[in-house]
Amino acid sequence: MKTRTKVVVIGGGIAGCSTLYHLTQEGWSDVVLLERDELTSGTTWHSAAQVTNFGMNQTMVGLKTHSIQLYKELSEDPDYPINYHHGDGGIRLANNEAQMQGYRHFTSMARGMDVHFEVIDAEECARRHPLVSTDNLLGGLWDPLDGDIDPAQLCQALARRARNAGAQIYRHTPVTGLTQRADDTWIVHTNKGDIDCDIVVNAGGYRVNEVGAMMGVQHPIASMEHQYFLTEDIPAIASSDHRMPLLRCPISDYYCRQEKNGLLVGFYEQDCKTWGMDGIDPNFVNALCPDDLDRVMDVLEGAMERMPALRETGIRSIVNGPITYTIDGAPLVGPIPGKRNAFCIIGLRAGLGEGGGHGWLLAQQIVHGEAVYDTWCVDPRRFTGHANVELTALKAIEDYQNEFRFHFPHEHRPAGRPAKTTPLTPIWAAQNAEFTVVNGWERVDYIKPARDFHPTLGYSFDETFDLVAAEVQNVQTNVGLCEVNGFNRIEITGRDRHTFLDRMVCGTLPRRLGRVGLTYLLNHHGCIKAEATIANLPASDRGPERVWYGSAAASEFHDMDWLRANLRPEEDVQLHSLTNDQTILVLAGPNARTVLAHCARGNWSKSAFPWLSVRECTIGFAPATVMGVSFSGELAYEIHIPNASLYAAYIALTEAGEPYGLKPFGARAVDSMRLEKGFLHWKSDLITEFDPFETGLTRFVKPTKPEFIGQSALLERSLPRRKLVSLHVKGTHAPAQPGASVMLDDQVVGTVTSGEWGHRTQLNLAYAFVDPKISPPTTKCEIDLCGKLTAATVIEPCPYDPQHNHIRG
């Protein structure tokens, strides 16, 4: 066995084999895979192995398309062909219009990735799948490339190609320990000796946390028992002149595909069961859980109603095995939070179908630092400190029970809540707040008119429209109060703090004490990595001169890892997270200055505390740090308060604001107002696929700086591939959903990133990355809103108060 290699991949299922193969495709041949038993002896061997093109966003569609193309190529390899039923087609059923509307949206989204779905009615579903009954059926989504593959053959084919490219695979070689050296390289301990390597990849399947424990981390992964059975031959299948399409049914929570002349039928029962929560038997290899068909009888009855042929056929065999889930159902593919040179590809509940793409994206990240797509939807750092296995299990159960029921816009399911709260959470709840979830934090979405108010879930404007409009109007005319909990806040101290940050950001760094500035960080390819508000705080009894780095709540682990990774050993810089210690109260509106002056000593006049200023003070008697910044476009103050004093500050502000019409406002109102101002949202509009010039941030770039990360790559980039534009959508029935296709002359010319109604401008607004030829203002185009082509016009990016007079007060 080798004693030195560049990368060690731990785990020989689809995740590990795909990663190993794709590393060789990216040019790294000095790589090793370690498998504790035989390849595919974990979840992979009993996978139902369905290969669909369907995904909830464009990144997922892209990686699945890569899987399909790779598997087709492997199946046609004359030297080592594998069994792949490519292009059988698949139908996702629906029995209500909201689901059909969602399918139309996913069709629009997928078209931007050159993937073509079709929305069909109930009769067409039955024509394409003659075993299906149309009772209580409205229609479905047709995926023409749906199919299934032999899991063992697939992994062996990937392993064979990796070996041919120089990779080494060691079977029956369990990893017994992991040690990280001072230089961040690793020693991988095995029963056959040690291997030194630069990088470790955890592809451990349902044993993921056994591997994680060796490096001192716990991954938010939980396993669920999952059952399917194989039927005896069905005459209608045996006599058919084509293979039956795959079927996925959110009505009865089952799926099926053809297996020889019968069916493989799998179940997502409501009475589902977690697995391995208290440890896994070391000898559980190529093994299954005990059969338990009683648990799925209710689902089976629904499947028989949908497919009456199931009542007339016998069961040939039953499979019950563990599959892994994360908190949101999407896998964890990328850097392990808080670790250097450590990656994971885990939680692949649909591993065979999309594992080819996941390994492709991970190999790109390992070799090049980024992948061809923005990978935030699968990034392990999207979950932070709240993400333990117990919470994951609750969400896994919920996701399992809703396997084929996608999340609607603004839908937040109840399991695992509330994970993170502040002292104000019950106060807002008492005011009938509806909460959204941001990185586990319960954040006010809007205020309901009554506790039992439940808007219709869907893709159109709903019953919250007038409620959000009223919140926006009060911010515009009086004053509003909004809690922004979980906002990422890193305190940076040390004599080299400004030198360090100046190298991190691509523009001008604010250095003057008491001033605030907006900055952008790039990756080594010159594309957007992060957005940060930089505030310079003077020395006080609360600390020395220091910088506060503020960014999106979801970026807590992501940004800290990026800053630490680029800190030079000789630099005197200390990074300390305040994210879970402080909460922001936003005071916004024309009366904001008056309210602030009534509860905080000092001169808060425009001349004494202008826009983009920062000052320490007390709100009542609560210590606070106030910044003159605004995401709403109105005069506003971010008031940062230690959580222990948050309730006291809230009381002081509400009492001071009562005479001036102070009312709460939530995240929906903020989203409406920020679109009117041309303000962007991280990981919606700010993604790693585009540089700051393409994203419309030229004013934040100072290319002549001596040095900043991504500088040379940015300056060498060619003409823009896409440009981020603001669009006025002429329709009033629905907002433009992220992923919707922008069309011109029946061709896709762009993709929507954000959309919402602008209540101050009375415009239906959207941001989209589009072909540069349609980026000039006044250009006409169309947006596919859930199957309806809706006229749109490119407009200037700030339709509300473009001179920023309101912000300056």
QUINOR-V29593 format. One record per helix or strand of 2 or more residues. SS is the DSSP state (~ for helix, > for strand). FROM is the first residue (numbers start at 1). LEN is the number of residues. If there is no record, write none. Layout:
ss->(SS:SS)
from->(FROM:FROM)
len->(LEN:LEN)
This chain:
ss->(>:~:>:~:>:~:>:>:~:>:~:>:>:~:>:>:>:>:~:>:~:>:>:>:>:~:~:>:>:>:~:~:~:~:~:>:>:~:>:>:~:>:>:>:~:>:>:~:>:>:>:~:>:~:~:~:>:>:>:>:~:>:>:~)
from->(4:14:31:43:50:58:84:90:97:117:122:139:147:151:168:175:186:193:205:222:235:246:254:262:274:293:308:315:332:342:351:376:380:389:425:433:441:465:479:488:497:515:527:546:553:574:582:592:613:622:636:643:662:667:698:711:723:741:747:763:772:780:788:805)
len->(7:12:4:4:2:18:2:5:15:5:7:5:3:14:3:6:5:10:10:10:4:4:6:6:2:14:5:11:4:5:18:3:3:13:6:6:7:13:6:6:8:8:11:6:13:4:7:8:7:6:7:18:3:10:3:6:7:4:12:8:3:6:8:4)
